[in-house]
Amino acid sequence: MKRTVWIAAALLCASLAAHAQLEKRDVHIAVGGKSAFYYLPLTIAEQLGYFKDEGLEVKISDFAGGAQALRAVVGGSAEVVSGAYEHTISMQAKKQYLTAFVLQGRLPQIALGVAKEKAAGFKSFKDLKGMKIGVTAPGSSTHNLVKQLLTKAGLDPAKDVSIVGAGTGATAIAAMKSRQIDAIANVDPVMTKLEMDGDVVIVADTRTLKGTQEIWGAPLPPAGCLYAPEEFVKRYPNVAQALANAIVRADKWIARASATDVAKVVPESYLLGDRALYLFAFDKVKPALSPDGLISDAGARATLEALRHFDPAVREAQIDLARTYTNDFARRANAKYKSSPPALALENITCTFVSGARGGARYTAVRDTTIVVAPGEFVSVVGPTGCGKSTLLNVAAGLLAPSAGTVRVFGEPLAGVNRRAGYLFQQDALMPWRNALENITVGLEFRGVPRETARQQGRDWLRRVGLAGFGDRYPHQLSGGMRKRVALAQTLILDPQILLMDEPFSALDVQTRQLMENELLELWSADRKSVVFITHDLEEAIALSDRVVVLSAGPESHPIGEYAIDIPRPRDVSETRLTRRFLELHAEIWHAMKAEVLKGYARQLQ
């Protein structure tokens, strides 16, 4: 008992010592619209206890919009704002100095939607004249986007439209659905819900890199961040560091998380009564969130230039941009919470084969190819026949040494066979003299696992792949789909960290193939192994993956595009193929692939 008390006391003292450098522990953060994805890192840091881990007791007050949150800090009722970076510039024009010290969003994430019945007559932003436009709050970043678009169109933001504070979340949705407003500028999940429900047509969108570039003229203008009065940051640097540590940790958690992971952490009210839509919206907006908390210098300059166009106070002021943000805290936070290395990195891989039969003729299958797979990521590689997909998989497995380039597995250079990977071949490699159970357990036997332990695990895997009761059947007594299930269990029972799959379902009929695809997704979702999946079937690639890599036609094949698959999980592959987003992605990727497929086909005929 005394020993237990002593250990507990020692741990408490260690904890107190770790946070003893904090100048204060209680911090009050003001935010405008906390449930928005714009501020998701703040919620994740709160819900997962990251602020407490840093020794902080954080109080968060949620206001109707960012402008009100800013007023709370200026008025002294809060100390830190979770808000838009641009306010640090506009406030400096008023001789009030605020410093942003950690980033939550690297894109503005604001969309402008026009009521569906008015969209038919909408040709340009000049057509906004006379409309009532809902923003989160007057003076907020959503209002600033509207002013930016109106100014570019030659309109007067103060005279040519009416601005209505619609708030965030359910209140904003209600304002649009009841047609209290003609158009709305807001963030997700609000805008995705209104778009999916058919209430608005999006006419400006900074949730994507392309849309942001079109409006801002820069790829990464800083968005949601933590900022505070300059004096606060100078007086409480260790508190600012602790806050930055928590947010960077949350940024990195989000970068690795699935939509389902996020939905489990955030309060139920964030889902707006539609879980599926929330999952879809997160996958869509995830690339707009910061992976590391660092503010882009070019993005900060672009924000200043944008504000000068429509804000006379900023235009006339001498803005010292260096006083509006610092990356010092975020850099130290990144050093503390280092990102996990990729599960698999093929770096500048070239594979050249020399023919002994044709006078030493050389054939380069792939050249300077880089493919990186994160822990828990499902990546499919597609391309024309003969483009080197299987060659790359053999390189990843350590079965083929590249002519040039490096293979890294969890940051370590690969030497020899990749023992962290399991390989599922196009044709199953079952031993005909062994029954299903014995085929599944063969790898465990080679590892020296006791026979009864191996058989227990084997029976569990037979159950998991839907073959309980078939353990005594031999391969010739099983259907193609059943043999594929045995092969899958044979690989997964060894618990590889990486799964390499070379067109594993190509020989199956359509119905069995879809069943196996769903089976794979269900097994994968249980522990999220990293997967590299080779296929000729673009539909299969989109339905299964987090990301699709497209290779050019060979010889000297190389990646010509990478596409994030922002379709919510969990997925049913047959239902997924009927969704609008699936069809959009298929059209986009096929547009990039088509010419390469035709090239590959033409070369086969030569």
N, C-alpha and C positions, 0 to 999 in steps of 0.2 A: 504493500500500500504506500509506504513512504517513498519507495523507488518511483512509483507511478506519479505521485505528487511532485517529486523532484524533477522528473522528466517534463511534466506539464509546465512547471514553473520555468524550466530552462527554455522550452519552446516559446513561452510567452515573452521572456526576456529577449530572446533572439529576434522575435517579431518586432518588439518595441525598438530594439537597437537598429533594426533594418530601416525603420521609418523615422528614427529620431531626428534626421536632418530636415524633416518637413517643418517649414516655418509656421504652418497651421494645418489643421486636418479638415475643418469644415469648409466646404466650398459650395456656393450657390450658383447654379448654371441656369440661365434663361434660354428658352428655345421657343420657336414659333412653328408649331405643327410637328410635334415629336414623332407621330406615327408615320410620317412620310419616309420613304426610302432615303430621301435626301439626308436624313439624320440617323440612318440605321446604325452606324457605328456607335453613336451615343447610347442607343437602346441596348445594343449587344454588350457594351462595356458595363452598363448598369446591371442588366439581367444576369450576366455571367460572373459578376462580382469582381471585375477587373479594377474598378476604382478602389474597392475595399482591399484588394491585394496590394495596392500601392500605398495603403495606409490612410486613404481619404474617406471622409464621410460626405458624400455628395448629395445635395438637394437639387432636384430639377423642377423648375416651374415651366409649365407649358402655356404659351400664349397663342392668340389667334393667328399671328404672323410674325415674320422676322423683324419687322419694324418695331413692333411692340416689345419684343424681347430685347432689342437694342435699347429702347427707351428705359427698360428696367435697369440696365447696367449704367446708362448715362445718369439716371436718377438715383443710383446708389442702392437700389433694393436687391440687386444681384451683382455678382462679381465677374462672371464669365458668360459670354454668349456662344451658343451653338447656332451659328448663322452663316449667311453668305459673305464670302471674302470681300466682295465689292464695297460693303459698308465701311471697311477700314479706310478705303480711299475717299468715299464721299464725306465721311466724318472728318478726315484730315483737312478737307477743303473748308470745314467749319472750325478749324483750329482745335479739334479734339482728336487726340492721337490714340489709336487702337492698334494692337499688334496681333495678327493671326499666328498661331504657333503649332498647329497640327491640322492636317487636311482630312476631311471625311469623304468628299466627292471631288473627282477630277474633271467631271463634266457638269454643266449647270442643271441638267435633268428636268428642265421645264419644257412643257409643251403648250402650244396655243391651239385651242380647238374652237371651231365655229359651229353653232347649232346646225344640225343636219339640214333643216329646211332653208337655211340661209346659204349653205355651202355651194349650191348650184350657181348662184350669182357671184360667187367669190372668185375674182381673177387675180387680184394682187392685194397687198396690205392697204392700199388706198381704199379698198372696199370696207375697211373697218370703220370708216367715218360714220358717225352717228350711232354707233353701237354702244350698248352697255356691256362692259367687259369686266368679268369677275377676276379678281386677283386674291391671293391669300390675305393681303392687307395693303393698304396704300403705303407706298414707300418701301415695300418689300422687294426682293429680287424678282418675283414674278411680275410686279408692277414695272420694274426696271426693264425687263425684257420687252414688255408691251411698248414702253416709251422708246426703246431702241428701234423696234420695228416700225413704229409710227414715224419717227424722225427720218428713217431711211426712205420712207414712202412720201416724204414731204408734208406730213400732217403735223399739227400742233397737238402734242399729248395732253395739254391742259384744256384745250377748247374743242377738239374734234371728236372726242369720245367721252363717255361717262365711265368712271372707274368705281367699281363696287367691291368692298371688302367681303369676300365670300368665305374666308377661312380655309381650313383644310379638312380632309376626311369627309365624313358624312354630310356636314353642313355645305361643303362646296358641291358635292354631288347633288344634294337636294336643290340647291340654288339653280343648277343647270337643268335638271330634270323638270323643274316647275317653270322654267323659262323666265325666271326673274332676271336673267342675263342673256345676252345674245352670243357671247363668246366667253371663254375661260382660259386663263393662264394658270397652270397649277403643276403639281408634281405627281409622281406615282406613289401609291396605286390608284389615285383618283383619276388620272387621265386615261390610264388603261381601261379602267372600269367604264368610264363614259364612252370611250371609243368602242369597246367590245359590245356595250349595250346599244350602240347605234345612235347615241345622243349627239355626238359631235363628229366632225371631220377635222383631223389634225392638219394644220396649215403651216406650223413652224414647230421644229422638234430638236431640242438640245439634249435629248436622252441618248443620242447616238453620236459617234465621232463625226460622221459625215454631216449630219444636221448642224452640229456645233460649228464645224469648220465653215459651213455656208453662212452662218449668221455672225459668228465672232471673228472669222478670219484667222483663227488660231486653234490648234487641236485640243489644248488642255487648259482652258481658263479655269482657275480655282473656283470651287463652288462652296459646299458646306464645310465649315471648319470650326475650330474653337478659337475665339479671339477675346482679348481683354484689354482694358486700358493699359497703355504702355507702362504706367507706374506700377500696376499690379504685377506685371511680368518681371519688372526689375526688383520689386520688393519681395516677391515670393517665387524666385526662380525654381526652387525645388518642388513647389506645388505645381507650377507650370510643367515641369518635367514629369511629375507623377501623372498629371492629366494626359500629357502627350503619350506616355508609356501605355496607359490604358486604351487610348483611342487607336494607336498603332497596332496594339495587340488585337483589338476588335477588327481593324482593317484587314489584318492578316487572317483572322478567323473567317471573315466573310469571304475572302478570296478563295478559301478552301471549301467553303460550305456549299451544300446544295440548297435549293429552295425549300425542301422539306425540313432540312436542319434549321433554317431560319424561322420557319413557321412554328417549330416546336419551342423556340426561345422567346419570340415576341409575345406580348399580351394578345389574347384572343380578339380584342376590339380592333386591333390593327388589320385584321383580315377582312373587315367591312362586310362580314356575313357571307363571303364568297372565297373559300379557301383555294379552290382551283384557280381563280383569277389572280389571287395574291401570288401563288406559286409562279404563274405565267409572267406576271409583272416583274417579279424579282429576277427571273432568268433574263428578262429583256433589259433591265436596268443595271444588272450586276457589273458589266464592263465600265459603267460610268462612275463606280465607286473607287476610291483610292486604295491601292494595294499596300501603300507604305507610309501614308501621311505626309508626303513631301509635296511642297507647292512648286509648280513649274514657273521658272523665271519668265519665260516667253509668255506663258498664260497670264501672269500678273501684268505684264506690259500690255497685252491685248485687252485686258479688263479696263485698264486705265484709258486706253484709246477709245474703247466703246463708250465709257462714261462721258468722255469729253464731247462726244457727238450730241448727247441729249441733256447733259447736266451743266448748265451755265456756271455753277459754282466750281465744279471740278475743272471746267475748261479755263477758267480765269485764275485758278490757284496754281501755285508752284508745289506740286506733289512730290514728296520725297518717298519714292516707292519702297526704299529699303526700310523705312520705318513702319510699313504696313504689314510686313510678315518676316518671319525668321524660320529657317529650317534646322536650326541648331538642336532644338529639342527633339524633333522627329528623327534626326540622324542618330542621336544617342539612343532613342527608343528602338530604332531598327537594329542598332548594335546589341541591345539587350535581348530583343525578341527576333532573332535571326530566322529568316524563312527556311523552311525545310528544303533541301535540295530536290531537284526533280527525281522522280522514281526512275526514269529512263531518259537519257539524252543521247541522241545520235547527232554528233557534231561534225559537219562538213564531210560527210561520208561519200567516198568514191569507191566503186567496185569495178575493176577492169579484169576481164578474163582473157587468157591467152590460149589460142587453139593450137594443139599439137598436131592436128590433122591437116591444117591449112597453112602450113609454113609459118606458124607463129602469129597468125592474124589476131589482132586485139579487138575486143569488144567491151565498151564501157557501158554497163547496165545503168548505173546511177552515178551522178556527179554532184559534188558539193551539196549534199542533201543534209539538212538539219531538221530533226523532229524531236520535240521535247514533250514529255508526258509527265504531268504532275501527279503526286500521290493521290490515289483515288479517282483519277480521271479516266474516262472511257473515250478513246480516240480511235476513229476508223480511218483507214487509208484506202482511197479509191483511185482508179486510173485505168487507162486502156490495158488490154491484154499485152503482156510482155514489157510492162513499164518498170519492172523491178520491185514490185511490192513484196513478193516472197523473198527476194534477195535481201531487202532491208530487214525483214523479220528474222532471217537466218543470222544476219549480223547482230541483231539485238539479242538473239539466243546464244551467241558465242559459238555458233556452228560454222561461221564463215568470217574470216578475218578481212576487214576492209583493206583496199589498196592504199587508202589515205583516210584520215579522219580519226575521231576518237569516240568510243562508246563509254558512257558513264552510267553507273547504276547506283542510285542514291548518293551521288557525288563521287563515287570511287571508280577509277578507270577499270574497265572490264578486262580481265585476263583469263582466257579460256572460256569454258562453258558458263553461262549465266545461271548460277545455282539459286538465284532469287526468283527465277522465272519458271512458269509452267508453259508448255507448248502443246497446243491442240491443233493437230494436223487436219488437212482437208479430208483425207481418208483416215478412218479410225485405225488405231494401231493395237487392236485387241489381239490377244493370243488365243488361237482357236482351241487349244487344248485346256484352257482354263475357263471356268464358269464366270458369270458376271461378278460375283463376290470376289473371287480369286484375282480377276483382272483389276478390280478396283484397289485391292490391297497390295498389289505387287510392288509398288514404289515403297510402301512402308516396310515390306519385307527386306528390300535391298538396303534400307536404312537401319535394319537390325531391330525393328520394333517387335516385341514379343507377339507370337502368332495370335493369341486370343485377344490381345489389345487391338491388333490390326483388324481382326474380324469384327470386333465390336464397332470400331470406327467405320468399317466398310458397310456394315448393316445400317448404321445411321445415315451414311451417304446414299445408300440404296433408297432409304425412305425419303431423303431430301430431294432426290431427283425423280420421285414417283415410281420407283421400281421395287418397293417392298413386296416380298413374295416371289421375286424373279431371280434371287441370288444364285440359284442352282442351275439356271439356264445357260447354255453355251452360246457363243456369238451367232452361230448359224440358226439358232432357235429364236433369235430376237429380230424385230423389225429394224429398219434403218434408223428410225427415231430413237428406238430403245438402245441400240448400239451407241448412238451419239450421246445419250444420257450416261451410259456406262463410261464412255471416254471422258466426258466432262467430270464425272465423279472421280475418275482415276487421276485426273490432273488436280482437282481442287482439294482432294483429301491430303495432299502434300502441303497445303496452305502456302502456295507461292505468293510473294508480294506483287508480282507482275504476271499478267496472263497474256500470252502471245497466241493469237488465234488466226489461222490461215484458212480463210473461206470454210469454216467448219460445217456450215449448213448447206453448202452449195449442191450437194448430191441428194437432198431431201425434196419430197414433193412440197407444194406450196403450203398446204394446210399444216403438215408436220413441221415445216420450217418455221412458220409463225408461232407454233406452240413452243418450239425450242428457243426461239428468240425471247419470248416472254419468260420461259424458264430461266434463261441466262440472266435476264434483267433482275428477276426475283432473287436469284442466288448472289448476283453481284451487289445488289443493294444491301445485303446483310452485312458485308464488311468492306465494301468499296475498294477492291483491289484495283491497281492500275491496269488498264487493258489496252492493248494494241490489236485492232481487229482489221484484218485484210478482207476486202470484199470487192467484187465487181458490181454489186447491186447497190446503187445509190439510195434507193428507198430503204434498204436494210441499214445502211450506214446512218442515215438521218434518224430513223426510228430508234436506234440503239444508243447513239453517241452523245457525248458532251461537245465534241469537236470533230470536224471532218477535214482531213488533209487531202488535197487533190494533187496527183502527180501528173506530169506531162507524159507524152508518148516517148518511148525509148527510140534509139539509144540515148545515153546521157540524160536519163530521166531526172527530174528535180521537182520540188513542190512549186505549184503555180498558184496556190490559194489555200487559205485556212478559213473555216467557217464555224463560228460558235453556234451550237444548236440550242436556241433559247426556247425549247418546248418543255413545259413543266414535267417533273417527275412526281410520282411514279407514272409510268406509261404502259399502255396496252398497245402493242405495235400495230394491230389491225385498226384500232380506233384512231391512233395517232396519225395514220396515213390519210385520214379523212378530214383532218383539221386544216383550217386556212393557212396557219403558219407553216405547216409541213409543206403544203403546195407552194408557198412563196419561197421557202428554202430550196425545195427541189428545183424550181425554175431558175433560181439564182445560181445554184451550183452546177446544174446541167448546162447553163449558158457558158460557164467557164470550161466545162469538160468536153463539150460536144466536138469542138474542132480537134482536140487531142485524140478523142476516140476514133474519129474519121482518119486521122493520120496513122494511128496504130493499125486500123483495119486495112488501109492502103498498103502499108509495109508488109502485112501478112500475105497479100496477094502478089507481091513482087517475086 
